[in-house]
Amino acid sequence: MTASRFDVAERLAQGAHLAAVVPDHVGYAGAAYRLQPDQWTFNLAPAIRASAPAYFKRYGITWHQHRNHGLSSQVSCLNFLMPLAEHPEVLSRLVAAALGIDAPEMLPVEDGPEGRPWFVGFEWVGACDYLNEGAVRTRGANATSADAILRFRHRGRSETLLVEWKYTEAYGAPIPPAGNPTRTKRYQNLAFAPAGPVRSDLGLALPDFFYEPFYQLLRQQMLAVRMQAAGEGDAARVRVLHIAPGGNGVLQAVTAPALRPHGTSAFAAFRSVLTEPEAFVSRATETLFGPLLRSPNAATAEWAAYLRDRYRFLDHAPNAAQGPVN
């Protein structure tokens, strides 16, 4: 697939950033936006270069293969959210902006590597094998994982947000068909109403979702439904919050033919086939984080400066056509 204009711009920006912050930087395999494997921690924000590896080790979380890649979505998610893990007041503002609600009370997710409560977690797979994915489940591998999880209380009710994070991704062809029998066996009875999130009156079948990003979106939404049904974390409601740069227009392509009649963007189409459309919320990174980055407090000033310096797309708020919004 030909690189998009957004992808090319971000490769240049990440190459320039890494060249400025990494001693004797020589791009891996000749790419300035890729670090040498033994220098991968420079891909993390300074505030989390020690805590992120320690957190992953504590909970046995698997790093993605390309953690030394400047365009890594996993790394991007950590750089934006992990520095806020002990700042519930900032996360409250973020959740309020994402959902259009009054600032909620943030609830701890789990302890951080030093034993203090963290109000955001990462690579969340749920408390049990909700999606029939097998006994061996590792956060970040071998199971459907939400990139991040947030818990909060609003108007007396506890809720959970599963965060799906994207950066420069682009999709086109169907996912490899070799695994379709396994996918069908796992998810057939979990995808459609009344047990699953997708409406059963639209003539859709599970293979209609075997195109990215729809396959990932469906798995995240099924996980949310099963977590809610189980009352995990005492949550009365579990939703999916999808965060992606508004400038990455190619990510919004409706790659699944059967879903094209349901919306002109991937996220609008997916939302429209759900039994509860409000359970899926999609927001542009620039719009969601912009106010926090423009008016940081003393505790988040370094975080804000780092993100604005590294992720230059944040300076370009999307218009209505570009931004992945509901």
N, C-alpha and C positions, 0 to 999 in steps of 0.2 A: 504494500500500500504506500502510495506517495505521501510524504510528510505534509501535514497541513501547514498553513502560514503561521498559525499559533504555535505549533510544535517547533517549527524552525526558529521562531523568535525566542522561544523558551530555551532551546538548545544553546543559542548564542548567549542569552542572559545567564544561564547556569554556568556555562564555560567561563564567562568573565568573572562571575562571583567566585568560583572555585579557584581560579588563577590568582585572585586577590587574597584569599584566606588560607590557602594550603602552601606550606613551604616547599619550594622547588617543585611546583606542580608540573607534572607531565601527564597528560590525559591518557587514560587506559585505552589501549588499542587505537591510539591516535585521535581519540575523541576528547576534546577539552572538557566536556560536560560529564565525563566519567572519571572517577578517582581510581588510583591504584587500589587493589583489594585490601591491602594492609593500611590504607589511609581512610577507610570508609567512615570512621567516626567524624571526620571533618564535614561529612554530609549532613550532620545533625547541628541544630542550633547550639551555640556554646552552653546555654543554660541546661541542656539535657544530654550532653556528651557523656556524662558519667551515669546519670539516672536512667536513661533509656536502656542501655545494655544491662544494668542491674535489675531493672523492672522485668525485662524479657527473661533474664535468667531466673528470677524468683518464681515466675509463673510458667516457666517452660515454653515460652512463646517462640515461634519460629520466625526468623527474619526472612523476608522475601529474597529471592536469588540476587536481585540487583540492588542491594542496599548501598552500593558504591556509585549508583547512577544518579546524577543530578535531577533527573526527571521522575524519580521513584515516587509513586503515589503514597506508599507506606511512609516513607521518610517525610514527605510533604505534610501528611496528616499529623505525624508526631511533632514536626516543627511548629505547626499552628496550635495544636491542642495540648500537648504534654506540658509546655511551660505554664499552662493555666491550671494544672491538676490540683494545686493547693490554693487556688484563687476562686472560690465559689461565687464571689460577687461578680466577677467578670464573666464566668460561665453563665450566670443567671441572666446577664444582659444579652449574651449570645443566644440563649434559648428563647428569651422573650422576643428578640428580633426575628428569629427563625419561625416561630409559631404565631407571632402576632398576639401575644398575651402579656399580661402584667408580669413583672419580674418574679419568677418562682423561687422557692426555697430549694437550693441544690442539696442533694442527698449523697452521702459517700457511696462509692462503687466498691472499692477494696483498698487495702493498704498499699502505699507506695513502697519502694525498696528500703526506705529507712523506717518503716513502721507507722508513719503518719497517714491519716486517711486521705485518699485521693478521690476527687469528685469527677473524674473521667477515667475510664478504662479503655484498653485497646485489644484488638483482635478477639472479640467476644464471641464465644460459640454457644452460649447458653449453659444452663445447669445440667442438662442431660441431652441425650441424642434425640432431639425432637424430630429430626428429618430423616431418620433411618439411614444414617451415613456410616454406621459401623461402630464397633466397640472402641477402636483406636482413634481417638480424636485429640488433636493438638491445636491449641490456639494459633491461628495463622497458617495451618496446613491440615489437610485430610478432613476438613469439615467446613461447612459454611461459617464464615467469620465476619462479623461486623467490624469495620475498621476501628470504630470507637463506640463507646456506650456512655450515656449520660442518664442520671436519674434525678428526679425532682418532685417536689410537692407543689401543687397548684390548686387553690380553692378547696383544700382539704383532701385532695386525691393524689395518690402517688402515681407517677408516670415514668416511662422509660423511652429514651430515644436511641435507636440504633443508627449509627452514622455510617453512610457509604461515601467514601472520599475518592474523587477523581482529579486528575491533573491534565495530562496531555493525551489521554487515551482517545483512540479512534477505532471504530469497528466496521465490519462489512460482511464478510462471508459467514455462513453458519458455523457453529462450533463443530469440531470433528465428530462425525456421525458414529464412530466406532463405539462410543460410550452410551449411545442412546438407549439400548435395552436396560442398562443399569440405571440411568436417569429416570426412565419411565417407571421401573419397579420401585424406586425410592420415593418418587414424588407424586405419582399419579393420584393417590388418594389424599394428598395434602394441598394440592394446588387450587382446586375449585370449591366453591361454596357447596354445602354449608360448612365443610371442615377447613377450607382454604380461603385465600384472599381474593381469588378471581371469580368474577361472575360466571355462572354456569348457563346463562341464557343467551350467550353471544355466538355460539357455534364454534368456540375456540377449543383447541386440543393442546395437550402439553407440548408436543413437538413444535407448535407455533411459537413457543418461547425459546427455542434452542438457537437463538441468535443473541450475541452480546450487543448492547448491555442488558437485554431483557432477561437472559438466563440468570445473571447476577441479581437483577432487581427482583425477580420472582423468588429466588432463594432467600433473599433478605426479608421479603415480605412474608413468606411462609414462616421463617424463624420468628418474626415479630408476632404473628398470629398464635403460634404454638406457645411462645413465652407468655403471652397475655392469657391464654386459656389455662396455663398452669399456674398463673399468679406469681411468676418468678419475681423476686424482689418486692413482693406485695404490690406490684404495679397493677392498677386497674385498667391501664391503657398502655400499649406498646406501639410506637410508630417508627417509621423509617425516615430519617433526614438525609437526603442526598445533597452533597455539596460538590460543586464543580465550577471551574472558571467559566464565566459567561462568554469570554472570548473564544472558547473552544467550541466553535459552532459545529464542527463535524461530529462531535460526540452526540449531538442531538438528532442525528439521522435516524429515521425509523427503519431499521435494518430488517425487521421481521415483516414479510409481506402481509401476513394475516392481520397485523396490527395497524397497517397504514390507514385503513378507513376510520381509525379511532383517534387520530390526532396528527398534527403536522410536525410535532417534535416527539422524540422518544419518550420524554418524561410526561408530556401531556397525554400521549397515547396510553402509556402504562397506567397512569392515574385513572383514566377514564374506564378501564376494564375492571377496576377493583370494586368489590362490594361496598367498601368504605373508602372512597377516594381521599378523604382527609387523613387516612392512615399513612399516606405517602406524601412527603413534603420535599420539594426540590428548590434549592436556593443557590444563587451565584456566589462564589467565594468573595468576589470583590464587594458585592452589596452587603453581604452578611458581616464581613469583618471590617469593612471600611470605617464605620463609625468608631469601633474600638481602637483601630490603628491611628486614627486621626486625633483621638483624645485619650491617650493612655494615662493611667495614674502612675505614681512613682514606682510601684511594684512591677508594672508591665511596660515601662518605657523602653527597656533594652529589648524585650520581645518584639515590640512594635517596630522599633528601628531596624531590627534584623530582618523581619519579614518584608518590610517595604523596600529595603535595600536589595534583598535577594529575589523576591518574586515581583518583578516590575509590572506584571500584568495587573497588580492590585491598584495601580494608579488609573486604570481605565475601567470605570464602571460600565456595565453592559446596558444597552438599551432594551426595550421590551422584547424585541425580536431575538436578541442574542442571549438574554439571561435565562437559565433554566429555572423558571419559577412556575408556581401553580396558578 
